[in-house]
Amino acid sequence: MDSTHSTLLHRLLDATTWRAFDVDGEGRILAGHDASGTVQLVELRPDGSRTPLTALPGACHGRYVPGARTVVVSHDAGGDERAQLSLLDPDAVVEPVGEDGLTPLVHDPAYIHGLVEVLPTGEVVYTTNRRNGVDFDLVVRRVADGTETVLYDGGGMVGGAAVSHDGTRALMTRPGLPALSSQVLLLVGDTTTELTDADEHARYLGPQWLPRGEAAVITTDSGRDHLGVARLDVVTGALHWLVTDDDHDVTARLSPDGESLLVVTDDDGASRLAIHDADGTFRRDVALPADYAGGVADFLAVPRWSPDGTGLALTWTDPATPADVVLVDAGRGRAATVASSRDQLDGLALVAPTSHGVPTPDGETVPCFVYAPHGAGQHADRGSSVVIVHGGPEGQSVRSFSAIVQSLVGEGHTVLVPNVRGSVGYGKRWYSLDDVERRLDSVADLAALHAYLPRLGLDPARSALWGGSYGGYMVLAGLAFQPELWAGGVDIVGISSLVTFLENTSPYRRAHREREYGSLERDREFLERASPLNRIGDVRAPLFVIHGANDPRVPLSEAEQVAAAVRANGVEVEMVVYDDEGHGLAKRVNRLDAYPRAVAFLGRALIG
């Protein structure tokens, strides 16, 4: 990698990003900004002033506590994902505070305390596995006096949750029995009522109570292929559809007064925004700033309504926008940028993707974004490519900013970003096509993408794989199961053996992941067959491995064992481990170390 390209990559990685976490009744926005190298809290005020609030060792996020000038802060240690909850008075901050400047709210570093919601009554809703380290309970804590009420302790994981306006009832979701499905429970005192069936193959997301408490708004694909927005009767469990689209996933956020919905339509990885009445009646589209195009509004943070329901704060990212804070005027349907990240990339010719449908031998079509270099015909590296696979597996590649994509394109490589089978965003049928025994069908999509390269004018002998988490598994599976196809790979916090992953992942995650990958007890033979580690002798391509020592999801042992096995076979391996990271690289200093090395590694592998 020459100095020009190295400078480009460092400039892209140095680009700071914003998040919108909350907005209060005075129009102040609780934002996240990563100027320090990790996402820290900053308050954006209506007069344009900005107050940095935190300087913690790792990334954090937070919410305003209604009725008080107080912020509840969620933070962990070194990416271990054992979230702790603390309080902060933003008016008392003179200099950004570290951990010693926070007031503990719920602390026990051995366990997780996940922030779910803050209530208008000044209470904090959170989930925790402190009872036994495995099962999660749903708890409400009064900030004023520290008293707690346990809403649910029935075992398993807790998904979304919402407490009714009068505080007497709660709705929560928990994983259903089929892969990527969920069940809705009604909690009243000590009574738990199942509003939906545990064995229904459907997702129920983001329950939100209507003010009178007779029903809730929920996003679901029950009885449908795509997500839609429905009214859920909390007595009968019946659904009444409010907003649907037969071709796209639709989600919604209900305003606190129960009068309005922000409706987000996922159109091939790009967000379309509109304001609807609470009964689903269309009111108006949201007009975004003119320099935004083809991006997403609900990828990095959840959009948040103001307490009076007149506007929302959201986070916008697109291929040319690292991440901005945007304030939406719901009455006018117009949006304005409050904190911008675009100026720091002035002068760079960033590339937007084109959308392709890649055919597979079994008749499916893989959605794929293609980022092609400007003036590729004159570039020395014309014809090389990198396929970047998202994590999950039930994730989605969207039209967001990526320093890696843009730097690889700057190196002259065409970048393919597919949504292989198993991805969300393209309907229930598509996200179900990789469950358990269909896992290798998803891996086969990599071969279909490779076969598509000549149609893009690319050299099939000079193509590499890049992926993180489940995407890392796909990288290793491609190199092991399709060794003749790929010239190199970058595996970031990836799974090398589905068996050892399930054996060694955090106990609270095991049952949840077995729904997707298969059971150690019932499906071990298949899990062994689908594990790249068991075919590692076939790997020919050089491999670059990145991992965090504190990863609670994919243990470091997954990286260590695959690197050792590939190296033992005489194949080039480079491995970097960061002692202060978990499941991915949250700190810019580590990204600045790892990613230029990985890009240069692939550049050497793709010379041909």
N, C-alpha and C positions, 0 to 999 in steps of 0.2 A: 504494500500500500504506500503510494508516494505521499510526499508532505502535503500536497494540495488536498488529496482525499482524506488524509488524517486530520487536517484542519477542518474540513467539512464535517466529518463525523464528530469531532469534539464540539464543534459549534452546535450541531443538532442535539447532542447529548447534554450540552450546557443549557439548552433552552428551558426556561422555568415554566411551570404550569400552575394553573389555579383550579380550585374546586369551590363549589357553593354548597355548604353544609346546612345552612339554616338562614332564616330571615326573621327579625323580630318586629314588634308592633310599631317601632319608631323608624323602620326602614333600614336598620343596620343589618349587614350581612355577615354572618360567621363564615369565613372562607378558609380554605387551605392554600398554602403557597409553599413551593419547594425551593426557594432561593437558597436556603441553607444546605440543600442536598437531600432533605427528606421533607415530607409534607407537614408543615406546622400551621397552627391557627393564627389567623389575621382577621381583625375586625375592619370591615369596610363601612364607612359612615356616609350618610346622604350628602354631606358637604364635600365629599371627595377625599377626606383624610383617611389614613390607614394606620392601624395600630397593631404591630406584631405582638402576639400574646404569649406564644410558647417557644421554647428552645429545648425540646426534649431530645434524648439520644436517638430515638427512632420516630417513625411516622405516627401521626395521631389524627383523630377527627373528633367532632363534637356537635353538640346541640345547645341551643338556648333553653334555659329552664323558665317557662312562662311565669309571670308575676314577680320576677326577681331579676336583678342584674347579675345573673349567674350563668356560667357555661359548664355543662358536664363534658368532661374530656375523656375519651377512650384512648388508651395507650398500652403498648406491650414492651417487652424487653428483647431486643435483638431479633425481632421477627418471629418470636416463638408463638405468636397468636394467642397467648394467654392474656386477654385484654383485662385491664384494670380500669376502674372508673374513679375519676377525681373531679373536684369542683374548682372553679376559677372565677374570681371577680374581675371582669375586664376593666372596670373603672379604677381598680387598684394597681393595674400593671403600669409600671414606669419603664422597665426593661423586660424583654421576653423572659418568661420564667422557666426554670428547669423543674425536675421532679420535686425538689424541695420547696418549690413555690406553689405547689398544688395542695389542696386539702383532700385527703382520701375520702372517698364516698363508699366504695366497695373494693376492698383490696385483699387479695390472697394470691401471691404469685404462683402458687401451685395449681391454680384453677383458672378457668375462663369465665369472664363476666361480659357478655356481649350486649352492647347497648341496642335496645329495640325501639324505644319510643320515649318521648317526654309528653306528659299529659298537661292539659290546661290548668289542672289543679296543683301543679308544681311537683308532681311525682315522676319518678324515673322507672321505666319498665326495662328489665334486662333478663337475659337467660344465663344460667350458670350450671356447671357440672361439679360444683363443690360437694354435693351430697355423696358421690361415690367415684368421681373422676370419669364417669362414662355417660350416665344419663343427665339430660339437661332439664332443669326446672325453670318455670316462668315466674318471675318475682316482680312485685311492685314495691318500691322503696320511697317513703316520704323524705324529701330532702330536708324539710324543716326539723324533724326530730329523729330521723334514722329508723323509724319503725318500718317493718316489712310485712307484706302479705304474699304468701305463696299461692299463685293462681293455678299452677299445674305441676305435679310431680309424678306423672304417670309413666315416665321412662322414655327412652329414645331421644331423638333430636327435636328441637323446636325450630320451625321455619319462621314465618311471619306471625305477628300478633297485633291485636288492637283491643283497647279497653273502651267500653262504651262511655258516652259523655257523662252519664251519671255515676260511673265508677262501679256499677253493680254486676256487670257481665264483661266477659272477654271472648274474643274469637282468636283462635290460633290455628296454624297449619303445622302438620308434621308429615314426615315421609310416608307415602303409601306403600303398599306391597309391590306393585310393579315398578320397574326402573323409571326414574324421573317422573314420579307421580306424587301427589300429596293429598292429604285428607284434612277437612275442616272440622274443628271441634268447637263447641260452645261451652264456656266455663261459667257456671253460676254457683258461687259458694263452693261446696264440696262436690257438686254434681258436674260431671262431664258428659256431654251429649255429642254423639257423632252425627254431624249434619250431612256428611257425605261418606260413601263407602270406602273402606281401606283398600279394597281390591279394584277400585275404579282406575282405569288407565287415563288419568287426567292430571293436569297441574292446576293448583289453586294458589294464586299469588296476591300478596298485598291487600288483605282484608282491611276495609275502612268503614267505620260505623257511620250511618246516617244519623242526623241529630236526634230524631225522636226514638231511635233505638229499636225500631221494628225490623230493620233490615240493614244490610251493609252492601257496599260496592266492592266487587272483587274481580280480578282478572283470571280467566280460566279458559281452558280448551275442552271442557267437559262436553262430550257429544259433538265436538268439532275438530277439524284438523288444525285450525289456527286459533291463537289466543284471541279472546274477545272480552268485552267489559260487560258485566252482568250485575243485576241487583239480586242479592241472596237473602231470601226470607229466613230469618233466624229461628222461626218456629217450625217450619216445614222442611227447610233445606231446598226449597224450589228456587230455580233460577229464572229471572226475567232479563232477556238480553237488552242492553242499552246501546252498545256500539259494537259492530262487527264488520269484518271485511273478509270475504271468502278467500282472498289471495294473499293477505298479509296478517301478521301478528299485530294486535292492537292492545295497548295497555293504558291505564288512566290513573291520575292522582286527583282525589276529591278535596275540594277546598274545605277549610275548617267549619265554615258556616253551612256546608252541605248544599250549596247552591250551584257550584260549578265543577266541571271536570277539565283537567288538562289531559287531552287524548294524544298519545304518541303512537304513530303508525310506523312500523319497521318495514321500509321498502327497500329490500335487498341491501341491508346494512346501513341505510340512511334514514334519519328521523324526519317525519312530517308532523307538525304540531298544530293542534286546533283546540279551541275552547268550546265546550259543549255545556248545555244545561245539565243538571244532575239527573234528569230523566233521559238523557242521551241526545236530546235535540241539538243539532248543530247550531252554533252561534257564529263563530268566525274562525278563519285560519289565523295562525300567528305568523306575522311577517318578521323574519330575522334580518339582522343587518346585511347590507348588500354584499359585503365581502365574504360572507359565509356561504358555502355551497357544498352539498353532498356530505354532510357530517351527522353526528349523533348527539342527542341531548340528555340521554339517560344511561350512558355507558360508564362514566367515571364516578358519578354521584347521583342520588335520587333527587329529582326536582322537588323543591319545597315551596308551598304556598305561604304567603304572609298571613298572620293571624286573622286579619280582617277579610281575607279572600279577594283582595283587589289585584294581587300580583303574585309572581313567583320568581324565585331565584333558581337558576339552573346552570349546569356546566356544559359548555359546548366545545367539541373538538371535531376537526376534520383534517384531511391530509396536509393542509397548510396552516392549521391552527393547533398548537400544542394543547392548550386547554384554557378557555376564557370563562369568566363569571358573567352571566347575562341576566338582566332583570326584565321580566315580561309584564307589561301592563295588560291585564286580562280584559279590562273594559274596552280598550282600543285595539287589542290584538297585535300590539307592536312590541318589539324587544330592543333593548339597548345594551351595549357592552359596558360593563362596570369595571372590569379588570381584564386587560388584554395581554396576550402572549405573542401576538403576531409580529410586532415591530422588531423583535430581536432576530427575526429571520429575513428581514428585508434584504433583497438582492439575490436570494437563493431561488433557483428555478425548481421548486418542488413539484412533484408529479402527482396528478390525480389518477385514480385507476379507471380502467375500462372493465366492464362486466362481461364474463363469458360463461357459457354452459358447456362443461366438459363431458363428453359422452363416455359411458363405461360399457364394458362388454356385456353386462347383464341388463342393459337397457335403461339404466338410471342416468341422471344428468347432475354433475357436481357443480354447484355455483362457485365461481372463482373470480377474484379481482386480479387484474394484471397491471402491474406498474412497469412501464417500459421507459428506458432512458431517453432523454432528449438527444436527437442526433446520433442515434445508435449506429447508423450506417458508417459514421466516421470514427467510431470508438474502437480502441484496440481490443476491448473485451467483448465485442459484438458476438452474440450467440450463446453466452453463458447465462445460467439462471439459478435462482434459489427459490425453493418452495417452502413457505413458512406456514406451519400448522398450529392452530390455536390449542389451548388447553381445555379442560373440562372433565370428560369428553363432551359434556353437554354445554359447550360454550359456543361463541359465535365470533367470527372475524367481521368487523364492521369498518366503516369508512372513517377511521380515526387517524390521528397523527401517530406516526411511528418513526423514531429516529433511525431504527435499524433498517426499515424498508427504504427510507429516503437515502441513507448512506450507501446501501447496497446498490441502489439505482445509480447513485453518483459514482460508484465504482465501475459502472457499465453493465451490471447484471440486470436482467429482467427478473422481477420478483412476482411470483404467483402466490396468492393468498386465498386458499380454498376454504369452503365450508363442507368438508367431507361428510358422508352420512354419519348421523349421530349428532350433528350440529343443530342447535336451536335457531329459530328465526325463519325457518322454511316449512313449518308445519310438523304435526305430531308424527305423521308417517315417516318423515325424513329423520327426525331425531330418534326414532325407535329402531332404525335399520342397523344399529351396531350393538344392540343389547346382547350380552353374554355370548352365546355361540355364534353371533353375527360379527363379533369383534374383528375378525380378519377380513370381512367384507369392507370395512372401513380402511384397513391397511391396503387392500386391493385398489382403492381409489387413488392411492399414490401412483400406482403403475399406470392408471388411466391418465393421470395428469402428465406423467412422463411421456406417454404415447402422444399427447397433445402438443408437445413442445415443437415438433417440426412445423405444425400449422401456424405457429407464432414466429417462424423463422429462426428457431433456436436450435442449438446443437445438443442432441440428447446425450452425448458423451460428456458434456460439461454442465451438469446440473447437480445441485446439492440440496440437502434438507436442513431445516432450522425449526426448532420448536421447544416450547416450555411446558412443564408439567405433563399432562397427557400428550401434548404436542411433542414433548421429549420422548415419550414412549413411541410415538409414531415415527420419529427420527430413527430410533434404534430398531424398530420393526422394519422400516424401509431398508436400512443398511443390512439387516440380518436376513430378511425374507426375500429381498429383491437385490442382492449384492451386485448383480450385473448392471443395474440401472443407475446407481448413484455414485457421484465422485467425491462426496464428503458429507459430513454432518456436524451440526452443533446441537447438543443435547443440554437443555437447561432444566434442572430439577426434575428430570424425567424418570419414569418407571422402567427398570430393566427386566424385572421379573414380577408378573402379576401375583405370583404365589408369595414371594418374600415381601412384596409391598403390603399385601393384605395381612401377612403375619406380623409385620413390624410397624405399620402405621399406627397413629394414636388410637387407643381403644375406642374412643368416642366416635371415630370415623369408620371403623371396620364394617359394622353392619350396614351402614349407609352406602358404602362403596360396593359391598357385595351385591346389592340390588342391581348395580350397573354392570359390574365385571363378571360376577358369578361367585358362588359360594365355595369356600375352601373345602367344606365337607362334601358337597354334592358335585362340584364342577372342577375338582382339582386337575383331573387329566386334561381337560380343555385349557385350563389356565396355564398349565405347563407348556402345552403345545403353542399357545399364543404368546409366550414369553420370549422376547428377543434373546435373553441370556442363554436359553437352551439351543439357540442356533448361532451363537456368537462365533463359532469357528468358521462360519461362512462370510463374515464381515471382511471386506477388502479395502473399504474406503477409510481415509483418515478421519478421526473423531475428536471433537473438542467438547469437553464436559465442564459445565458450570453448576455449582451447588452451594447452598447455604448450610452451615453446620447445625443451625437450630431449626431446620425444617421439620414441622410436626406432621406434615401430610405425607410427603415422600421422603423417607429417612435417607440420610447421607449414605448409608450402606448401599442403596441402589446405585449411586454413582460410583462408589468405590469398587463394587464387585464387577461392574461392566468395564470400567477403565482397566482394571487388573486383567480381566479375561481377554480384552482386545489386545492389550500390550503383550500378553503372554504369547499371542499368536503372531507377533512380529509386525503388527499394524500400528501405524503412528497414532498416538493418543496424547493429547494435552488436557490436563485437568486443573481447574482452579476452584478452591473452596474458600468461602468467606466466613470467618468465625462470628461475625456480627449480623448475619443474614439468615432468613428463614426460607420460605417457599417463594423464591425469586429474589431479585436484587432491588431493594427499596431505597438504597442509598446511592446518590449520584457518584460519589467517589469510587464505589465499587463498579458501577456501570462503566465509568470512564476507564477503569482498569480492564474489565473483562471484555467488553464489546469490541473495542478496537483490536484486541488480540484475536477474537473470534472472527471478525470480518477479514483481517489479514490472513488468518489460517485458511478460510474458505477461498480467498483470492489465490493463494498458492495452489490449492487443490483444483481450482477451476482453470488454471492456465492452459491445461490440455497437453 
